Amino acid sequence: MSSRSTSCPLLLLLLLFCLPAGAQVINPNLDPSAQQASMFRQGKDSSTFKDQGDWKEEHARIYYNYLNSAVTRYPDTSLANFHRYQPTQPWWAKDLGNYGTAIRNPFFTPDIPMGLSLGYHIYDLYQLKLDSLQFFNTTRPYSAFSFMLGSKSEQNVEILHTQNISPGWNVAARLRYQSAQGYYNFQKANGIAGSLSTNYTSKNQRYYIAAGLVYNRNKQNENGGIPGIGYLDSSSYADRQLIPPVLPGATQGSRNAAVTNILRNMDIYIQNNYSFGKTDTLYNKDSTGISLQFTPRFRVKHQLQLHTERHIYKDRNPETERYRFIDSIPFNGTDTVTGIQNWFYIDNKFSLNGFIGKRKELVQLEAGIGNRIDRFNTDYVTGSAPQSSVGNYLFGELKKEAFTAGQWNYLASGTFFFTGDATGNFDIKASAGKDLGKWGMFSGGFRQNLSNAPYTYTSFRTDFYDRTASFDKMSITQLWAKVGLESINLEVGIKNNLVANYLYFDSDLKPKQQSEAFSVLQVFGRKLFRLGIFSLDNEIAWQQATGNAPVNIPALLLRHKLGLETAMFRKALYVAVGLEAKYHTPYYVEGYTPYFNQFFYQNSYKPNNAPECSAYFNFKIKSFRAFVLAEQLQQFFSTNVIQAVGDTPGAIYPGPNAMFRFGFTWILIN
């Protein structure tokens, strides 16, 4: 290997730790073999094969892969749904009435950890994840700047930049910031997220390294909701800032809440692999250019992940009557209740990989062993309570990805812990599918998981009170199937969740476990009608829980969008305009408690919300896209929807008033 080859990975690591928290990256060689097959299928030379002197002369091509996937993906430049500025959120996600606050998905989606975990998933739908980290490959420096401004000082800013340093080495960075004051007192929420990723492939395509850093921080001011629904119907409180919140401010006259929750986490990931196989030299038609074609047959891989997570609960103005879930505590005027939980782990795994089949249809087999060191700790003023565990596990995978229509894709993988506190935990999954081109696609699979109760369920402590408990392992089994018919724009699917030893918080704010197994059956579908420039997009989901399942879910969720999309001024301007509505049948909504930063199960209050309506206008001029969005328009004939129930009797979390949002994305390719 040349000196340039060895120096690039070292420089990569320096960049990983020295650059500011950023973003996303991608090189198509995350799985070099399959990636090259995809490139050849497109009939284009990869920039990876070009000499450094001429790779910059290629036309701009921007694409990426996800971690441990070789399927080529491209940045989304569509217009129809551009007004959904946070595409990772489900259509019907429910926050606490302000963007950035605790959020949940009414479509039943249980958390499935592997091994030990902390247990805070309240902000997952806002966060960047290691599994969704993008590894780019570009022939030109690519930048995207996004900005969104909404009512009540709501703003969302995101910057992405990626470029290839050399044909085989790419770096990308992403930074995101969001903040929203909210319509109600003491409701401000903000968050910052960033990622940095890079990948490098040696000239002979045998050595590969990928590295990434992901950081998230979410802060939420807690107002406890409002005391009752009567305030929403009174003309005296048309200005929602006049409604007294359940929880007080930090100090007299302060605009900040006394109670706050902060969750921050960071992941650092490094993968190294070296492949053995066959290298062929390819010549173009007139023999003036050559490129290498490498087909791996055996690979040695090492993966290292470091994860740190910290949750901070703080009450600067505690009141005895508010802490009804514990014995009476005589707080004085200077007391502050603080609870800090920390989680850190190091995950090392080593594996051997084999490849079978033709170069364009390789089947990958992987088997390996891993070691994980977990450390939990609760900090409080007078001390700390550490807890450590060292676990070892075996893992394996059989995988084939599809790169052209008509190819099968399938995956079978498993992980099993055989030492440590997570002994007996396992995660097994399998799936298969086929892309039928213009006819559509079908896929199906199953997953079974057994995992320990999260740390926050078993241990929580502050300077004034503590809670400990012991729970059995939770089991989740999922079966699913999906069929898409592109010729008639129809997609339907079915999923069944079987859960045993389910963990939840009850209405007394105590963690509970239901040993009796229950299932949640879900049927979902989407149908798009088109007539010229008009379209009607319809989405429906039905779900039903069996037995006495302690889950809050609506039976039916609906979303409909009537839109118009067309080009104007000789295709210099593209516009998409329309109306959108979403609705769910009445159900006992989840409650939310700021004291543990968790949703809880309740069956005493069932709101009957009106359909939520919005209107949008999106437009695109070359690489510039923008939208204007008016939301919660149903308030012209109804009142605020109810998002959740508070932990104080009668308290509710209402949605915002009718509001506007404006945003744009500007893409620059140098």
LUMKE-356780 format. One record per residue (C-alpha): x, y, z; chain. Coordinates in steps of 0.5 Angstrom, whole numbers, plus 500, padded with zeros to 3 digits. Layout:
! residues N
ATOM   c1   c2   c3  chain
ATOM    X    Y    Z      A
...
***
This chain:
! residues 670
ATOM   c1   c2   c3  chain
ATOM  500  500  500      A
ATOM  503  507  498      A
ATOM  504  512  503      A
ATOM  498  516  501      A
ATOM  494  510  502      A
ATOM  496  510  510      A
ATOM  496  517  511      A
ATOM  489  518  509      A
ATOM  486  514  514      A
ATOM  490  517  520      A
ATOM  488  524  517      A
ATOM  481  522  517      A
ATOM  481  520  525      A
ATOM  484  527  526      A
ATOM  479  530  522      A
ATOM  474  526  526      A
ATOM  476  529  533      A
ATOM  478  536  531      A
ATOM  472  538  526      A
ATOM  466  541  530      A
ATOM  460  537  530      A
ATOM  457  536  524      A
ATOM  454  532  519      A
ATOM  454  526  514      A
ATOM  458  523  509      A
ATOM  459  518  504      A
ATOM  463  514  499      A
ATOM  459  508  495      A
ATOM  464  503  497      A
ATOM  461  502  504      A
ATOM  461  495  501      A
ATOM  466  495  495      A
ATOM  464  489  492      A
ATOM  456  491  491      A
ATOM  457  498  490      A
ATOM  462  497  484      A
ATOM  456  492  481      A
ATOM  451  498  482      A
ATOM  456  503  479      A
ATOM  457  498  473      A
ATOM  450  497  472      A
ATOM  449  504  471      A
ATOM  454  504  465      A
ATOM  458  510  469      A
ATOM  465  510  471      A
ATOM  466  511  479      A
ATOM  470  517  481      A
ATOM  474  512  485      A
ATOM  477  509  479      A
ATOM  479  515  476      A
ATOM  486  518  477      A
ATOM  486  525  481      A
ATOM  488  529  475      A
ATOM  482  528  472      A
ATOM  476  526  477      A
ATOM  474  533  478      A
ATOM  472  534  470      A
ATOM  466  529  471      A
ATOM  459  532  471      A
ATOM  456  533  478      A
ATOM  454  526  481      A
ATOM  452  526  488      A
ATOM  450  520  491      A
ATOM  450  516  498      A
ATOM  449  509  502      A
ATOM  447  508  509      A
ATOM  452  504  514      A
ATOM  453  497  512      A
ATOM  449  498  505      A
ATOM  451  498  498      A
ATOM  445  501  495      A
ATOM  446  507  492      A
ATOM  441  513  494      A
ATOM  440  520  491      A
ATOM  439  527  495      A
ATOM  431  528  495      A
ATOM  429  534  490      A
ATOM  422  532  490      A
ATOM  417  538  491      A
ATOM  410  535  493      A
ATOM  412  533  500      A
ATOM  417  539  501      A
ATOM  413  543  506      A
ATOM  414  537  511      A
ATOM  420  540  513      A
ATOM  422  534  518      A
ATOM  421  528  514      A
ATOM  424  523  519      A
ATOM  417  524  523      A
ATOM  411  520  521      A
ATOM  405  524  518      A
ATOM  401  523  525      A
ATOM  407  524  530      A
ATOM  404  528  536      A
ATOM  408  532  540      A
ATOM  406  536  547      A
ATOM  403  542  543      A
ATOM  410  545  541      A
ATOM  415  543  536      A
ATOM  421  540  539      A
ATOM  417  538  545      A
ATOM  417  530  547      A
ATOM  414  527  541      A
ATOM  411  520  540      A
ATOM  408  516  534      A
ATOM  400  514  535      A
ATOM  402  508  530      A
ATOM  404  503  535      A
ATOM  412  502  534      A
ATOM  415  499  541      A
ATOM  422  501  542      A
ATOM  427  495  541      A
ATOM  434  495  544      A
ATOM  439  490  544      A
ATOM  443  489  550      A
ATOM  443  494  556      A
ATOM  440  501  555      A
ATOM  438  507  558      A
ATOM  431  508  556      A
ATOM  429  515  554      A
ATOM  426  515  547      A
ATOM  422  521  548      A
ATOM  426  525  543      A
ATOM  428  520  538      A
ATOM  424  523  532      A
ATOM  428  529  532      A
ATOM  435  526  533      A
ATOM  440  524  528      A
ATOM  442  516  528      A
ATOM  448  512  527      A
ATOM  444  507  523      A
ATOM  441  513  518      A
ATOM  448  516  517      A
ATOM  450  518  510      A
ATOM  456  516  507      A
ATOM  457  520  500      A
ATOM  461  520  494      A
ATOM  461  526  490      A
ATOM  465  529  483      A
ATOM  463  536  486      A
ATOM  463  539  493      A
ATOM  456  539  495      A
ATOM  452  544  500      A
ATOM  445  544  502      A
ATOM  443  550  506      A
ATOM  435  549  509      A
ATOM  432  555  513      A
ATOM  425  554  516      A
ATOM  421  560  520      A
ATOM  414  559  524      A
ATOM  410  563  528      A
ATOM  412  564  536      A
ATOM  419  565  534      A
ATOM  420  558  531      A
ATOM  426  556  527      A
ATOM  429  550  524      A
ATOM  436  551  521      A
ATOM  440  546  517      A
ATOM  447  546  513      A
ATOM  450  540  510      A
ATOM  457  540  506      A
ATOM  460  534  503      A
ATOM  466  533  498      A
ATOM  471  528  496      A
ATOM  478  530  498      A
ATOM  480  525  493      A
ATOM  477  520  488      A
ATOM  477  514  494      A
ATOM  476  519  500      A
ATOM  470  523  502      A
ATOM  468  527  508      A
ATOM  461  530  510      A
ATOM  458  534  515      A
ATOM  451  536  517      A
ATOM  449  541  523      A
ATOM  442  542  525      A
ATOM  439  547  530      A
ATOM  431  548  532      A
ATOM  428  552  537      A
ATOM  421  554  538      A
ATOM  418  559  544      A
ATOM  411  555  543      A
ATOM  404  558  544      A
ATOM  403  557  552      A
ATOM  407  559  557      A
ATOM  414  556  559      A
ATOM  414  551  553      A
ATOM  420  553  550      A
ATOM  424  547  547      A
ATOM  430  547  543      A
ATOM  435  542  540      A
ATOM  442  541  536      A
ATOM  444  535  532      A
ATOM  450  534  528      A
ATOM  454  529  524      A
ATOM  461  528  521      A
ATOM  462  522  517      A
ATOM  468  520  512      A
ATOM  470  514  508      A
ATOM  476  512  505      A
ATOM  478  506  500      A
ATOM  485  505  497      A
ATOM  487  505  490      A
ATOM  487  497  490      A
ATOM  480  497  493      A
ATOM  482  492  498      A
ATOM  482  497  504      A
ATOM  476  501  507      A
ATOM  475  505  513      A
ATOM  469  508  515      A
ATOM  468  513  521      A
ATOM  462  517  523      A
ATOM  460  522  529      A
ATOM  453  523  531      A
ATOM  451  528  537      A
ATOM  444  530  539      A
ATOM  442  535  545      A
ATOM  435  536  546      A
ATOM  432  541  552      A
ATOM  425  542  554      A
ATOM  422  547  559      A
ATOM  416  544  562      A
ATOM  410  547  564      A
ATOM  405  541  566      A
ATOM  400  543  561      A
ATOM  394  547  562      A
ATOM  389  546  568      A
ATOM  383  544  564      A
ATOM  380  544  557      A
ATOM  375  550  559      A
ATOM  381  555  558      A
ATOM  381  554  551      A
ATOM  373  555  550      A
ATOM  374  562  553      A
ATOM  374  568  549      A
ATOM  378  571  555      A
ATOM  384  567  553      A
ATOM  384  568  546      A
ATOM  392  569  547      A
ATOM  394  563  550      A
ATOM  400  566  554      A
ATOM  394  568  559      A
ATOM  393  561  561      A
ATOM  396  559  567      A
ATOM  401  553  566      A
ATOM  400  548  571      A
ATOM  408  548  573      A
ATOM  411  555  575      A
ATOM  417  559  573      A
ATOM  424  559  575      A
ATOM  423  565  579      A
ATOM  418  571  579      A
ATOM  417  574  573      A
ATOM  421  569  569      A
ATOM  420  567  562      A
ATOM  423  560  563      A
ATOM  420  554  567      A
ATOM  422  552  574      A
ATOM  422  544  571      A
ATOM  427  542  565      A
ATOM  429  536  562      A
ATOM  435  535  558      A
ATOM  437  529  554      A
ATOM  444  529  550      A
ATOM  448  523  547      A
ATOM  454  522  542      A
ATOM  456  516  538      A
ATOM  463  515  535      A
ATOM  464  509  530      A
ATOM  470  507  526      A
ATOM  470  501  521      A
ATOM  476  498  518      A
ATOM  476  492  513      A
ATOM  481  489  509      A
ATOM  479  484  503      A
ATOM  482  479  499      A
ATOM  479  477  492      A
ATOM  480  478  484      A
ATOM  482  484  481      A
ATOM  481  485  473      A
ATOM  483  491  469      A
ATOM  478  493  464      A
ATOM  480  498  458      A
ATOM  475  502  455      A
ATOM  473  501  447      A
ATOM  479  505  444      A
ATOM  484  502  450      A
ATOM  485  510  452      A
ATOM  483  509  459      A
ATOM  483  503  464      A
ATOM  480  502  471      A
ATOM  480  496  476      A
ATOM  475  491  478      A
ATOM  475  488  484      A
ATOM  471  482  487      A
ATOM  472  480  494      A
ATOM  472  473  496      A
ATOM  474  474  504      A
ATOM  474  480  508      A
ATOM  477  481  515      A
ATOM  473  487  519      A
ATOM  473  490  525      A
ATOM  468  495  528      A
ATOM  468  500  534      A
ATOM  463  504  537      A
ATOM  463  509  543      A
ATOM  456  511  546      A
ATOM  455  516  551      A
ATOM  448  519  554      A
ATOM  446  524  559      A
ATOM  439  525  562      A
ATOM  438  531  566      A
ATOM  432  533  570      A
ATOM  432  539  574      A
ATOM  426  543  578      A
ATOM  429  550  581      A
ATOM  422  551  585      A
ATOM  420  545  588      A
ATOM  413  545  591      A
ATOM  411  539  596      A
ATOM  404  538  593      A
ATOM  406  537  586      A
ATOM  410  531  588      A
ATOM  404  527  590      A
ATOM  408  520  587      A
ATOM  412  520  593      A
ATOM  412  521  601      A
ATOM  411  529  603      A
ATOM  418  533  602      A
ATOM  418  539  606      A
ATOM  422  543  601      A
ATOM  424  550  603      A
ATOM  425  556  598      A
ATOM  432  555  596      A
ATOM  432  547  594      A
ATOM  433  545  587      A
ATOM  431  538  585      A
ATOM  436  535  581      A
ATOM  437  528  578      A
ATOM  442  526  573      A
ATOM  443  519  569      A
ATOM  449  517  565      A
ATOM  450  511  560      A
ATOM  457  510  557      A
ATOM  459  504  553      A
ATOM  464  501  549      A
ATOM  462  496  543      A
ATOM  468  492  540      A
ATOM  467  487  535      A
ATOM  471  483  530      A
ATOM  468  479  524      A
ATOM  470  474  518      A
ATOM  466  475  512      A
ATOM  465  471  505      A
ATOM  462  472  499      A
ATOM  459  467  494      A
ATOM  456  468  487      A
ATOM  457  473  481      A
ATOM  460  480  482      A
ATOM  454  483  481      A
ATOM  450  479  485      A
ATOM  454  477  491      A
ATOM  452  474  497      A
ATOM  455  476  504      A
ATOM  456  471  510      A
ATOM  459  474  516      A
ATOM  460  471  523      A
ATOM  464  474  529      A
ATOM  464  476  536      A
ATOM  463  482  540      A
ATOM  465  485  547      A
ATOM  461  491  550      A
ATOM  463  494  557      A
ATOM  457  498  559      A
ATOM  457  503  565      A
ATOM  451  507  568      A
ATOM  451  512  573      A
ATOM  446  516  577      A
ATOM  449  523  580      A
ATOM  446  527  585      A
ATOM  449  532  590      A
ATOM  451  528  596      A
ATOM  454  522  591      A
ATOM  453  517  586      A
ATOM  451  510  584      A
ATOM  455  507  579      A
ATOM  453  500  576      A
ATOM  458  497  571      A
ATOM  457  490  566      A
ATOM  462  487  561      A
ATOM  458  483  556      A
ATOM  460  478  550      A
ATOM  456  476  544      A
ATOM  456  472  538      A
ATOM  453  475  531      A
ATOM  452  473  524      A
ATOM  449  475  518      A
ATOM  447  473  511      A
ATOM  445  478  506      A
ATOM  444  480  499      A
ATOM  442  487  496      A
ATOM  438  488  490      A
ATOM  441  493  485      A
ATOM  436  492  479      A
ATOM  429  491  478      A
ATOM  428  483  478      A
ATOM  433  481  483      A
ATOM  432  478  490      A
ATOM  434  482  496      A
ATOM  434  478  503      A
ATOM  437  478  510      A
ATOM  438  474  516      A
ATOM  442  476  522      A
ATOM  442  474  529      A
ATOM  446  477  536      A
ATOM  446  473  542      A
ATOM  449  475  549      A
ATOM  452  469  553      A
ATOM  456  473  559      A
ATOM  454  479  563      A
ATOM  448  482  565      A
ATOM  445  482  558      A
ATOM  446  474  558      A
ATOM  440  471  554      A
ATOM  439  477  550      A
ATOM  438  476  543      A
ATOM  436  479  537      A
ATOM  434  475  531      A
ATOM  431  478  524      A
ATOM  430  476  517      A
ATOM  427  479  511      A
ATOM  426  478  503      A
ATOM  423  482  498      A
ATOM  423  483  490      A
ATOM  423  489  486      A
ATOM  419  488  480      A
ATOM  420  494  476      A
ATOM  414  498  473      A
ATOM  410  492  476      A
ATOM  412  494  484      A
ATOM  415  490  489      A
ATOM  413  485  495      A
ATOM  417  484  501      A
ATOM  416  481  508      A
ATOM  420  479  514      A
ATOM  420  477  522      A
ATOM  424  480  528      A
ATOM  424  477  535      A
ATOM  428  480  541      A
ATOM  429  479  548      A
ATOM  432  485  552      A
ATOM  433  487  559      A
ATOM  429  493  562      A
ATOM  432  500  561      A
ATOM  436  503  567      A
ATOM  431  509  568      A
ATOM  425  504  569      A
ATOM  430  500  575      A
ATOM  433  506  578      A
ATOM  432  513  579      A
ATOM  434  518  584      A
ATOM  435  525  586      A
ATOM  437  529  592      A
ATOM  430  528  595      A
ATOM  427  521  593      A
ATOM  429  515  589      A
ATOM  426  509  586      A
ATOM  428  502  585      A
ATOM  425  496  582      A
ATOM  426  489  578      A
ATOM  423  487  572      A
ATOM  424  481  567      A
ATOM  426  481  560      A
ATOM  421  484  555      A
ATOM  420  480  549      A
ATOM  418  483  542      A
ATOM  416  479  536      A
ATOM  414  482  529      A
ATOM  411  479  523      A
ATOM  410  484  517      A
ATOM  409  483  509      A
ATOM  408  489  504      A
ATOM  406  489  497      A
ATOM  407  495  492      A
ATOM  403  495  485      A
ATOM  407  501  482      A
ATOM  402  501  476      A
ATOM  396  503  480      A
ATOM  400  507  485      A
ATOM  398  502  491      A
ATOM  401  500  497      A
ATOM  398  495  502      A
ATOM  402  492  508      A
ATOM  400  488  515      A
ATOM  404  487  521      A
ATOM  403  484  528      A
ATOM  407  485  534      A
ATOM  407  480  540      A
ATOM  409  483  546      A
ATOM  410  480  553      A
ATOM  413  483  559      A
ATOM  411  490  557      A
ATOM  414  496  561      A
ATOM  410  502  562      A
ATOM  409  508  567      A
ATOM  402  508  570      A
ATOM  397  513  572      A
ATOM  401  514  579      A
ATOM  407  515  575      A
ATOM  410  508  577      A
ATOM  414  503  572      A
ATOM  410  497  571      A
ATOM  410  491  567      A
ATOM  405  486  564      A
ATOM  407  479  564      A
ATOM  401  477  560      A
ATOM  403  477  553      A
ATOM  398  481  548      A
ATOM  399  483  541      A
ATOM  397  489  536      A
ATOM  395  488  529      A
ATOM  396  493  524      A
ATOM  394  494  517      A
ATOM  396  500  513      A
ATOM  395  502  506      A
ATOM  397  508  501      A
ATOM  393  510  494      A
ATOM  395  515  490      A
ATOM  390  518  484      A
ATOM  393  522  479      A
ATOM  389  526  473      A
ATOM  393  530  469      A
ATOM  397  535  474      A
ATOM  392  534  480      A
ATOM  393  528  485      A
ATOM  389  525  491      A
ATOM  394  522  496      A
ATOM  391  517  501      A
ATOM  394  514  507      A
ATOM  390  509  512      A
ATOM  392  505  518      A
ATOM  388  501  522      A
ATOM  391  497  529      A
ATOM  387  493  534      A
ATOM  390  491  541      A
ATOM  388  484  544      A
ATOM  387  483  551      A
ATOM  388  488  557      A
ATOM  394  491  553      A
ATOM  397  498  557      A
ATOM  398  502  550      A
ATOM  394  508  548      A
ATOM  393  507  540      A
ATOM  387  510  536      A
ATOM  384  504  532      A
ATOM  384  508  525      A
ATOM  389  514  522      A
ATOM  387  517  516      A
ATOM  391  522  512      A
ATOM  389  525  505      A
ATOM  392  530  501      A
ATOM  389  534  495      A
ATOM  394  537  491      A
ATOM  396  540  484      A
ATOM  403  540  481      A
ATOM  406  543  475      A
ATOM  411  546  471      A
ATOM  411  554  469      A
ATOM  414  559  465      A
ATOM  417  554  460      A
ATOM  419  549  466      A
ATOM  423  555  469      A
ATOM  418  554  475      A
ATOM  415  548  478      A
ATOM  410  549  483      A
ATOM  406  544  488      A
ATOM  400  547  492      A
ATOM  394  543  496      A
ATOM  390  542  502      A
ATOM  392  536  507      A
ATOM  388  533  513      A
ATOM  389  528  518      A
ATOM  385  525  523      A
ATOM  385  519  528      A
ATOM  379  516  531      A
ATOM  378  518  539      A
ATOM  382  514  544      A
ATOM  385  515  551      A
ATOM  391  519  549      A
ATOM  397  518  553      A
ATOM  399  522  559      A
ATOM  406  525  560      A
ATOM  410  527  566      A
ATOM  415  532  566      A
ATOM  418  529  573      A
ATOM  421  522  569      A
ATOM  420  525  562      A
ATOM  416  519  560      A
ATOM  409  518  557      A
ATOM  404  514  561      A
ATOM  398  510  560      A
ATOM  392  513  562      A
ATOM  384  511  561      A
ATOM  380  516  564      A
ATOM  380  522  559      A
ATOM  379  521  551      A
ATOM  379  527  547      A
ATOM  375  528  541      A
ATOM  379  532  536      A
ATOM  377  535  529      A
ATOM  381  533  523      A
ATOM  387  537  523      A
ATOM  388  541  516      A
ATOM  393  545  513      A
ATOM  394  548  506      A
ATOM  401  549  503      A
ATOM  405  552  497      A
ATOM  411  549  494      A
ATOM  415  552  489      A
ATOM  422  550  486      A
ATOM  427  554  481      A
ATOM  433  550  479      A
ATOM  436  548  486      A
ATOM  432  553  490      A
ATOM  426  550  493      A
ATOM  421  554  498      A
ATOM  414  553  502      A
ATOM  409  556  505      A
ATOM  405  552  510      A
ATOM  399  554  514      A
ATOM  397  549  519      A
ATOM  391  548  524      A
ATOM  386  551  520      A
ATOM  381  547  523      A
ATOM  381  552  528      A
ATOM  376  557  524      A
ATOM  371  552  526      A
ATOM  373  548  532      A
ATOM  378  549  538      A
ATOM  385  546  539      A
ATOM  386  539  539      A
ATOM  388  535  545      A
ATOM  395  532  544      A
ATOM  396  529  551      A
ATOM  394  529  558      A
ATOM  398  532  564      A
ATOM  400  528  570      A
ATOM  396  533  575      A
ATOM  388  531  575      A
ATOM  385  535  569      A
ATOM  391  538  566      A
ATOM  392  537  558      A
ATOM  397  539  553      A
ATOM  393  542  547      A
ATOM  396  543  540      A
ATOM  398  550  538      A
ATOM  393  555  535      A
ATOM  393  556  527      A
ATOM  400  558  525      A
ATOM  404  559  519      A
ATOM  411  556  517      A
ATOM  416  559  511      A
ATOM  422  555  509      A
ATOM  427  554  504      A
ATOM  433  549  501      A
ATOM  438  552  497      A
ATOM  443  547  494      A
ATOM  450  549  491      A
ATOM  454  545  487      A
ATOM  461  548  486      A
***
